[in-house]
Amino acid sequence: MMSRYEKSLADLNKSLEIEPNNAFALSVYGATYCIINRYEKSLVDLSKLLEIDPNNVFVLRIRGELLICLNKSLKIEPYNAFTLSIRGDTYRIMNRYKESLVDLNKLLELDPNNTFVLKIHEESLTNLNLSLGLAEIMHLY
């Protein structure tokens, strides 16, 4: 028997098949995944919604709550690879590149050949360098 969350996700999935960029469906989809502790899927859906509607207050709040949950989890288990990767990617998406790199560097100590982490690390480092370069250029004016 399907749980109420699974039923909700199935219904939302049907809605998103018809209209993939439906902001309401994506926000409820992402929130539901967050509730059932499927943070990676939640982050994907919420990030997609922020591409469509970057100022969506509901999504920004849920993403903030997701970060709080990840922080609590890492206080209990500081080297949990899955949680570190999700938080590192969340920081990257939030343009908090230095914090992202702290988590990703811990992960690379644990697993230096993890291609997913290497990709996120490269993106965070590139974006950090670009933002620092832009800040330095802006400082000249």
C-alpha positions as CSV (number, residue, x, y, z in Angstrom):
1,M,0.0,0.0,0.0
2,M,1.3,3.5,-0.9
3,S,2.0,6.0,1.8
4,R,0.3,9.3,1.5
5,Y,3.6,10.8,0.5
6,E,4.2,8.2,-2.2
7,K,0.6,8.9,-3.5
8,S,1.2,12.6,-3.5
9,L,4.5,12.1,-5.4
10,A,2.8,9.9,-8.0
11,D,0.0,12.5,-8.5
12,L,2.6,15.3,-8.8
13,N,4.6,13.2,-11.2
14,K,1.5,12.9,-13.5
15,S,1.0,16.6,-13.3
16,L,4.7,17.3,-14.2
17,E,4.5,14.9,-17.1
18,I,1.8,17.2,-18.5
19,E,3.4,20.5,-17.5
20,P,7.1,20.0,-16.6
21,N,7.7,23.6,-15.5
22,N,4.6,23.8,-13.3
23,A,6.0,25.9,-10.4
24,F,3.4,24.8,-7.9
25,A,3.8,21.1,-8.6
26,L,7.6,21.4,-8.5
27,S,7.5,23.2,-5.1
28,V,5.2,20.6,-3.5
29,Y,7.3,17.8,-5.2
30,G,10.5,19.3,-3.7
31,A,8.9,19.9,-0.3
32,T,7.5,16.3,-0.2
33,Y,10.9,14.8,-0.9
34,C,12.4,17.0,1.8
35,I,9.8,15.7,4.3
36,I,10.6,12.1,3.5
37,N,14.4,12.8,3.8
38,R,15.2,12.3,0.1
39,Y,17.3,15.5,0.1
40,E,19.1,15.0,-3.2
41,K,15.8,14.7,-5.1
42,S,14.4,17.6,-3.2
43,L,17.4,19.7,-4.1
44,V,17.1,18.8,-7.8
45,D,13.4,19.8,-7.9
46,L,13.8,23.0,-5.9
47,S,16.8,24.0,-8.0
48,K,14.8,23.5,-11.2
49,L,12.1,25.7,-9.7
50,L,14.5,28.4,-8.8
51,E,15.7,28.4,-12.4
52,I,12.1,29.1,-13.4
53,D,11.3,31.5,-10.5
54,P,14.5,32.7,-8.8
55,N,12.6,34.8,-6.2
56,N,10.2,32.1,-5.1
57,V,10.0,32.7,-1.3
58,F,8.5,29.3,-0.6
59,V,11.4,27.5,-2.3
60,L,14.0,29.6,-0.7
61,R,12.6,28.9,2.7
62,I,12.5,25.1,2.1
63,R,16.0,25.1,0.8
64,G,17.0,27.0,4.0
65,E,15.3,24.3,6.1
66,L,17.0,21.6,4.1
67,L,20.3,23.2,5.0
68,I,19.4,23.3,8.7
69,C,18.5,19.5,8.6
70,L,21.8,18.8,6.9
71,N,23.7,20.8,9.5
72,K,22.0,18.9,12.3
73,S,22.8,15.6,10.6
74,L,26.5,16.5,10.3
75,K,26.7,17.4,14.0
76,I,25.7,13.8,14.7
77,E,27.8,12.2,12.0
78,P,30.4,14.7,10.7
79,Y,31.9,12.5,7.9
80,N,28.7,11.2,6.4
81,A,29.6,11.2,2.7
82,F,26.1,11.5,1.4
83,T,25.2,14.4,3.7
84,L,28.4,16.2,3.0
85,S,27.8,15.9,-0.7
86,I,24.3,17.2,-0.5
87,R,25.3,20.1,1.7
88,G,28.3,20.9,-0.5
89,D,26.1,21.0,-3.5
90,T,23.5,23.0,-1.7
91,Y,26.1,25.6,-0.8
92,R,27.3,25.6,-4.4
93,I,23.8,26.3,-5.7
94,M,23.4,29.1,-3.1
95,N,26.7,30.6,-4.4
96,R,28.3,30.0,-1.1
97,Y,31.4,28.5,-2.7
98,K,33.9,28.7,0.2
99,E,31.5,26.6,2.4
100,S,30.9,24.3,-0.5
101,L,34.6,23.7,-0.9
102,V,35.0,22.9,2.8
103,D,32.5,20.0,2.6
104,L,33.8,18.8,-0.8
105,N,37.4,18.8,0.4
106,K,36.4,16.6,3.3
107,L,34.7,14.3,0.9
108,L,37.8,14.1,-1.4
109,E,39.9,13.2,1.6
110,L,37.5,10.2,2.1
111,D,37.2,9.3,-1.6
112,P,39.6,11.2,-3.9
113,N,38.2,9.5,-7.1
114,N,34.5,10.3,-6.6
115,T,33.6,11.8,-9.9
116,F,30.4,13.4,-8.7
117,V,32.3,15.2,-5.9
118,L,35.1,16.2,-8.3
119,K,32.6,17.7,-10.7
120,I,30.9,19.8,-8.0
121,H,34.3,20.7,-6.6
122,E,35.5,22.0,-10.0
123,E,32.3,24.0,-10.4
124,S,32.5,25.5,-6.9
125,L,36.2,26.4,-7.4
126,T,35.6,27.9,-10.9
127,N,32.7,30.0,-9.6
128,L,34.6,31.1,-6.6
129,N,37.5,32.2,-8.8
130,L,35.1,34.0,-11.1
131,S,33.4,35.8,-8.3
132,L,36.7,36.8,-6.7
133,G,38.0,38.0,-10.0
134,L,34.8,40.0,-10.6
135,A,35.1,41.5,-7.1
136,E,38.7,42.5,-7.8
137,I,37.8,44.1,-11.1
138,M,34.8,45.9,-9.5
139,H,37.1,47.2,-6.8
140,L,39.3,48.9,-9.4
141,Y,36.4,51.1,-10.4
